[in-house]
Amino acid sequence: MTDKVIIPSQVEKDVVLKLFSDHKFFFTNFTPFVIVSEESDNVFYIRGELYSLFSAFDVEARVRKFVSGNSVSYVLLFQPGLLPSSLTRLIDNMYKGVPPKGTGKISIYALEGKIEISVDYDGDKDKAIVSSIIKKIKKTAKNFDEIIRIERIKRHI
């Protein structure tokens, strides 16, 4: 399943690419996932709890980041058991749906006057995963210029 969001913005392309290539900034503000651990600067693990119509389920994924001159891409491999779980989490998972398996990609393109974020996922529970990510992006897009402004001040960009 594929979906995309276009965010109108007058922020310079290089600033957008610099901010969105920082996976901590992007995943904290624009996705329902939390970064759990990092293998390297370009490879890390995320976890999140998502909801479908009748159940809640945990999501774990290994993410690899690719940056080019005009885009940033995050390739996700969703698979249960990627991260160690505590006993409490294992007990909680008994009451949740089965974690999904699949592959996905989030692509960010900085275009003139707009930012295009495309979410593509192929695997179990594709509608729930893509919808959750798109919903979070749309919610954050309402305050996009303010979020970018604050982050630019923090980083002195």
VOBA-1610 file (N, C-alpha, C; in pm, whole numbers, padded with zeros to 5 digits, always signed):
BEGIN
Met+00085-00117+00000Met+00000+00000+00000Met+00089+00124+00000Thr+00050+00222-00076Thr+00127+00346-00087Thr+00035+00465-00062Asp+00091+00564+00008Asp+00019+00689+00030Asp+00122+00800+00043Lys+00080+00923+00020Lys+00176+01033+00033Lys+00107+01157+00085Val+00191+01245+00142Val+00146+01372+00196Val+00233+01480+00134Ile+00170+01588+00092Ile+00245+01703+00040Ile+00227+01817+00139Ile+00339+01870+00187Ile+00337+01978+00286Ile+00389+02104+00219Pro+00305+02207+00204Pro+00355+02332+00147Pro+00450+02400+00246Ser+00564+02445+00197Ser+00661+02509+00285Ser+00755+02597+00205Gln+00793+02707+00265Gln+00888+02798+00201Gln+01029+02781+00258Val+01050+02676+00336Val+01181+02649+00394Val+01275+02602+00285Glu+01402+02644+00293Glu+01500+02608+00192Glu+01518+02456+00185Lys+01543+02404+00063Lys+01558+02261+00043Lys+01671+02201+00125Asp+01786+02269+00130Asp+01899+02212+00203Asp+01872+02201+00353Val+01796+02296+00408Val+01760+02290+00550Val+01665+02173+00575Val+01567+02156+00487Val+01472+02045+00501Val+01545+01912+00495Leu+01633+01896+00397Leu+01707+01770+00384Leu+01798+01744+00503Lys+01860+01850+00554Lys+01947+01833+00671Lys+01867+01787+00793Leu+01752+01848+00816Leu+01669+01810+00931Leu+01608+01671+00915Phe+01556+01641+00797Phe+01490+01513+00775Phe+01589+01398+00763Ser+01715+01427+00737Ser+01815+01320+00736Ser+01859+01283+00877Asp+01820+01363+00975Asp+01843+01328+01116Asp+01727+01238+01159His+01754+01109+01171His+01647+01014+01200His+01582+01039+01335Lys+01654+01093+01431Lys+01593+01121+01561Lys+01487+01231+01548Phe+01517+01334+01471Phe+01421+01442+01447Phe+01300+01389+01371Phe+01323+01316+01263Phe+01213+01270+01179Phe+01122+01171+01253Phe+01179+01068+01313Phe+01096+00966+01376Phe+01027+01017+01503Thr+01088+01111+01573Thr+01025+01169+01692Thr+00904+01254+01654Asn+00918+01335+01551Asn+00813+01430+01516Asn+00712+01381+01413Phe+00750+01290+01325Phe+00665+01258+01210Phe+00617+01113+01203Thr+00652+01029+01300Thr+00603+00891+01298Thr+00555+00850+01437Pro+00475+00746+01444Pro+00429+00697+01575Pro+00527+00600+01640Phe+00652+00599+01594Phe+00752+00505+01643Phe+00855+00575+01732Val+00922+00495+01814Val+01028+00542+01901Val+01156+00468+01863Ile+01267+00541+01855Ile+01395+00477+01827Ile+01442+00410+01956Val+01469+00280+01947Val+01505+00201+02064Val+01656+00186+02075Ser+01721+00152+01965Ser+01866+00135+01967Ser+01923+00166+01829Glu+02054+00190+01828Glu+02121+00224+01703Glu+02239+00131+01681Glu+02250+00078+01560Glu+02366-00002+01520Glu+02477+00090+01473Ser+02439+00186+01390Ser+02533+00285+01337Ser+02452+00411+01307Asp+02517+00508+01242Asp+02447+00632+01209Asp+02335+00608+01108Asn+02349+00505+01025Asn+02251+00479+00920Asn+02160+00359+00946Val+02183+00285+01054Val+02103+00167+01084Val+02058+00174+01230Phe+01926+00159+01252Phe+01872+00167+01387Phe+01743+00087+01396Tyr+01693+00071+01517Tyr+01572-00008+01543Tyr+01464+00081+01603Ile+01339+00056+01560Ile+01226+00132+01612Ile+01121+00037+01668Arg+01038+00092+01755Arg+00928+00016+01814Arg+00810+00111+01828Gly+00690+00056+01815Gly+00571+00136+01833Gly+00450+00049+01859Glu+00346+00107+01913Glu+00221+00037+01934Glu+00118+00102+01842Leu+00062+00025+01753Leu-00036+00075+01657Leu-00170+00008+01682Tyr-00274+00067+01624Tyr-00409+00017+01646Tyr-00478-00003+01513Ser-00547-00117+01503Ser-00633-00140+01388Ser-00777-00136+01440Leu-00869-00171+01359Leu-01010-00158+01396Leu-01046-00235+01523Phe-00992-00356+01538Phe-01033-00439+01650Phe-00922-00473+01749Ser-00799-00430+01724Ser-00692-00472+01814Ser-00576-00373+01814Ala-00494-00389+01914Ala-00367-00317+01922Ala-00256-00417+01894Phe-00148-00372+01835Phe-00036-00462+01810Phe+00094-00383+01814Asp+00199-00452+01858Asp+00332-00391+01863Asp+00400-00407+01728Val+00483-00309+01696Val+00558-00311+01571Val+00705-00292+01604Glu+00789-00375+01546Glu+00934-00361+01558Glu+00992-00361+01418Ala+01091-00276+01396Ala+01151-00271+01263Ala+01297-00231+01270Arg+01372-00281+01174Arg+01511-00239+01153Arg+01506-00140+01038Val+01570-00025+01059Val+01561+00084+00961Val+01701+00117+00909Arg+01709+00136+00779Arg+01833+00180+00716Arg+01805+00312+00643Lys+01893+00409+00664Lys+01875+00544+00608Lys+01963+00564+00487Phe+01906+00625+00382Phe+01979+00661+00261Phe+01953+00809+00232Val+02060+00884+00209Val+02048+01028+00182Val+02110+01057+00046Ser+02036+01132-00038Ser+02089+01176-00167Ser+02078+01328-00174Gly+02109+01383-00287Gly+02110+01529-00304Gly+01975+01596-00288Asn+01866+01526-00323Asn+01735+01589-00314Asn+01631+01505-00239Ser+01675+01396-00174Ser+01578+01314-00100Ser+01646+01239+00016Val+01560+01194+00106Val+01602+01109+00217Val+01507+00991+00218Ser+01562+00870+00228Ser+01479+00750+00231Ser+01512+00666+00354Tyr+01407+00614+00415Tyr+01420+00522+00526Tyr+01357+00390+00483Val+01437+00284+00476Val+01389+00152+00439Val+01368+00073+00567Leu+01247+00019+00584Leu+01209-00047+00708Leu+01184-00196+00685Leu+01236-00278+00772Leu+01210-00421+00772Leu+01134-00453+00900Phe+01004-00477+00886Phe+00919-00509+01001Phe+00925-00658+01028Gln+00956-00693+01154Gln+00967-00834+01190Gln+00957-00846+01342Pro+00874-00937+01392Pro+00868-00956+01537Pro+00996-01019+01589Gly+01033-00985+01711Gly+01148-01046+01775Gly+01282-00983+01741Leu+01282-00868+01675Leu+01408-00800+01644Leu+01474-00743+01769Leu+01392-00705+01865Leu+01442-00641+01986Leu+01413-00729+02107Pro+01502-00730+02205Pro+01475-00808+02326Pro+01356-00749+02402Ser+01276-00837+02461Ser+01157-00793+02535Ser+01168-00830+02681Ser+01113-00744+02766Ser+01108-00772+02909Ser+00992-00867+02936Leu+00989-00923+03056Leu+00882-01014+03093Leu+00747-00943+03092Thr+00745-00819+03137Thr+00621-00741+03138Thr+00568-00722+02995Arg+00658-00691+02903Arg+00617-00671+02763Arg+00566-00802+02703Leu+00629-00914+02738Leu+00583-01043+02687Leu+00443-01075+02738Ile+00415-01043+02864Ile+00282-01067+02920Ile+00180-00975+02852Asp+00216-00847+02830Asp+00126-00755+02761Asp+00096-00801+02619Asn+00195-00861+02552Asn+00177-00905+02414Asn+00078-01020+02401Met+00053-01091+02512Met-00044-01201+02509Met-00184-01150+02475Tyr-00210-01023+02504Tyr-00342-00967+02481Tyr-00349-00880+02356Lys-00244-00881+02279Lys-00238-00798+02158Lys-00241-00885+02034Gly-00260-00819+01921Gly-00259-00889+01793Gly-00118-00932+01756Val-00110-01013+01654Val+00018-01066+01606Val+00098-00952+01540Pro+00226-00938+01577Pro+00308-00834+01514Pro+00324-00860+01365Pro+00326-00755+01284Pro+00333-00773+01139Pro+00474-00803+01089Lys+00478-00865+00971Lys+00602-00886+00898Lys+00585-00817+00763Gly+00691-00750+00718Gly+00684-00685+00588Gly+00798-00588+00568Thr+00796-00522+00455Thr+00898-00423+00423Thr+00831-00292+00384Gly+00899-00183+00414Gly+00842-00054+00382Gly+00949+00048+00350Lys+00904+00162+00302Lys+00997+00270+00268Lys+00926+00402+00290Ile+00995+00493+00357Ile+00947+00630+00372Ile+01044+00718+00296Ser+00993+00789+00196Ser+01077+00877+00113Ser+01035+01021+00132Ile+01134+01108+00150Ile+01110+01250+00168Ile+01178+01323+00054Tyr+01100+01399-00023Tyr+01154+01476-00135Tyr+01136+01624-00106Ala+01244+01699-00115Ala+01237+01844-00098Ala+01224+01906-00237Leu+01106+01958-00267Leu+01079+02021-00396Leu+01061+02171-00374Glu+01054+02245-00481Glu+01039+02390-00471Glu+00903+02425-00412Gly+00902+02482-00292Gly+00779+02527-00228Gly+00699+02419-00159Lys+00748+02295-00158Lys+00674+02189-00091Lys+00767+02073-00055Ile+00719+01990+00037Ile+00789+01869+00078Ile+00692+01754+00055Glu+00739+01652-00014Glu+00655+01536-00041Glu+00708+01418+00039Ile+00621+01360+00121Ile+00657+01243+00201Ile+00571+01127+00153Ser+00638+01024+00104Ser+00572+00907+00050Ser+00596+00788+00141Val+00490+00715+00173Val+00499+00597+00259Val+00453+00477+00178Asp+00540+00377+00168Asp+00510+00255+00093Asp+00535+00136+00185Tyr+00440+00043+00192Tyr+00456-00075+00278Tyr+00390-00194+00212Asp+00458-00307+00218Asp+00405-00431+00164Asp+00422-00539+00271Gly+00312-00590+00322Gly+00319-00694+00425Gly+00191-00701+00504Asp+00200-00764+00621Asp+00084-00779+00708Asp+00037-00643+00760Lys-00092-00628+00773Lys-00155-00509+00832Lys-00110-00380+00764Asp-00102-00385+00631Asp-00050-00270+00557Asp-00135-00145+00574Lys-00265-00158+00574Lys-00351-00040+00588Lys-00333+00027+00724Ala-00324-00052+00830Ala-00307+00004+00964Ala-00172+00075+00978Ile-00067+00016+00924Ile+00066+00075+00938Ile+00077+00204+00856Val+00039+00199+00730Val+00049+00319+00645Val-00042+00429+00697Ser-00163+00393+00737Ser-00257+00494+00789Ser-00205+00560+00916Ser-00143+00484+01004Ser-00089+00540+01128Ser+00023+00639+01100Ile+00111+00603+01008Ile+00222+00693+00974Ile+00170+00819+00907Ile+00081+00804+00810Ile+00026+00920+00738Ile-00053+01010+00833Lys-00128+00951+00923Lys-00205+01030+01020Lys-00113+01116+01106Lys-00003+01058+01154Lys+00093+01133+01236Lys+00160+01244+01155Ile+00194+01215+01029Ile+00256+01317+00943Ile+00159+01433+00921Lys+00034+01403+00891Lys-00066+01508+00868Lys-00089+01592+00994Lys-00090+01527+01109Lys-00108+01599+01236Lys+00008+01695+01259Thr+00129+01648+01234Thr+00248+01731+01253Thr+00259+01839+01147Ala+00208+01812+01027Ala+00217+01908+00917Ala+00143+02039+00946Lys+00045+02033+01034Lys-00029+02154+01070Lys+00062+02258+01135Asn+00164+02212+01208Asn+00258+02301+01274Asn+00398+02291+01212Phe+00405+02254+01086Phe+00532+02223+01023Phe+00632+02339+01031Asp+00590+02457+00989Asp+00682+02571+00988Asp+00732+02604+01128Glu+00647+02591+01228Glu+00687+02618+01366Glu+00788+02514+01416Ile+00764+02387+01384Ile+00858+02281+01424Ile+00994+02303+01360Ile+00994+02337+01233Ile+01121+02363+01161Ile+01190+02487+01220Arg+01113+02590+01249Arg+01171+02712+01305Arg+01238+02686+01439Ile+01171+02611+01526Ile+01228+02579+01658Ile+01354+02494+01643Glu+01349+02397+01552Glu+01465+02309+01533Glu+01583+02387+01473Arg+01556+02482+01386Arg+01663+02565+01329Arg+01728+02650+01438Ile+01648+02699+01530Ile+01703+02778+01641Ile+01792+02688+01730Lys+01743+02567+01760Lys+01821+02474+01843Lys+01956+02442+01781Arg+01955+02423+01650Arg+02077+02378+01580Arg+02159+02493+01522His+02109+02614+01532His+02176+02731+01475His+02195+02716+01324Ile+02089+02676+01255Ile+02094+02659+01109Ile+02042+02786+01044
//
